Amino acid sequence: MIKFKQPFSEVKSEGPKLVPFFKATCVYFVLWLPTSSPSWFSALIKCLPIFCLWVFLLAHGINFLVAHRSASRILAGLIFSAVGDAFLIWQEQGYFIHGLLMFAITHILYSSAFGMKPLDLKAGLMMGLISSSCYAFLYSYLSGPFTYLVAVYIALIGFMGWRAVAGMQLCNDLWTWTKLSACIGAMLFMVSDLTIAVNKFCFPVPYSRVIIMATYYAAQMLIALSAVESRDEEDFKKRS
């Protein structure tokens, strides 16, 4: 049995580092700046919680990030996410595709961080069916380049979801709270992006912005948290 830090002790040690993130998230929802008037200030407020997650990972030390590829790739994913967030502030001015590209790179980085072991083809099949169903639903509403751009994006986020789910290893009783965190984070990211797609291409979703941003910030926080025990896991593999 792999013995990593217990969830409660980990929350006690990591929680204080996340206080700036929670404060920044509250600032975003309290200010609730109108999307109809994009500005650099609104971009800063939207990106601020993600900046705080950069600081959260950097607080574990540069040596930690250099030594552990999964953590450094999650940090890189958060950097591309912030750039994507900024682009989406001006999506009505023609920057939606730019944001889509930034988040596509984010999902590639997160998939790489989660790794390809164990493979878990059953989880892959499940995520493939979910992704295919989402695209089939959206397809009739898509036109022009979005017909294939959305398909590629859904494939990438579905692949990321597969790697997060596969990493849990529930059946083998090898899961840890950090792997569970990555899995829940990936699922919330998919919910957030699906809500964006339905709201943009299909029909207005009630309270869409609240749903999108609440699930998005929670997803990014959980994925960032999944990096904090990578040192313990790699040390265990070296000792095995």
Disulfide bonds with the S-S distance in Angstrom:
none
